Amino acid sequence: MSREYFTRHNEPLDSDDLRKCQAVLDAICGASGIEPGSEEEDRVAASIIALYQQEVHDIDQLKHLVDAARRLDLSGHAKA
């Protein structure tokens, strides 16, 4: 594979990356009352990692984007 097609998205997260993602996860779960080990926590964690791999590294921006995504309802109705 040509190096020009290899992006950060393809690289594994290092310990600093994981620390930042964990901080975002802890903040969102704490503020939203999401239980540790729950499916919702898994979904939030996956969203955080996906965004982080897409070059969203600012902790406040990650929190905002994940929180906004959690409030979306595919049926078109906002969650309370």
N, C-alpha and C positions, 0 to 999 in steps of 0.2 A: 504494500500500500504506500502510496506517495505521502511524504510528510506533510504536504500542503493540505491534505484531507484529514489529517489527524488533529483533532481539536481537544480542548480541555474536557469536553463532554466525554471523551473516550478514556480519560485518565482516571485512575482510582483516587479516591479522596484520601488525603493524608490526615494525621492526627489533629492538626490545626483546623482543617476543614471540618472534621467530625466534631470538634469542640464547638465551633461556631454553629453548626447545624443542631447540636444537642441543646445549646443555649436557646435557640429559637424554639425548638420543640418544647422545652421546659416552660418557656414564657407563654406560649400559646396554650398548652395543656393546663397550666396553672390558672390562667385567666379565664379559660373556658370550662373548667371543671372536667376535663377529659381524664378518664382513669388510666393509669399506667397499665400497659399490656393489652389495652382494648383495641378493637378493630379501628376505631376512630383515630387512636394514637398512631397506629400503623399507617393509615391513610395520610395523616398530617406529616409524618416522617417522610413518607415517599414523596409527597409534594415538595417538601423542603429540599430534599436531595436532588430531585429533578430540576428545580429552579437553580439550585447552587451549581449544578453541572452545566446549566445554561448561562453561566457567568453572572448570576445574581448573587453577589457576595456581601452586600451591605445588610447587616442584621436587621435594621429597621425596615428596609425594603422587603426583605424576606418575610418578616412578620406581617407586614401590610398585605402583600400579595397572597400569602397562604390564608390569612384571615378573610380576605375578600373572596377567595375561591371557595372557602368553607361555607360562606353565606349564599352562594349561588344555588339555585334550585332549578334543575333542568326542565321542570314543568312550567317554569316562568314565574313562579311565586317565590318571593323572598322569604328566607327563614327568619323567624322571630329571634 
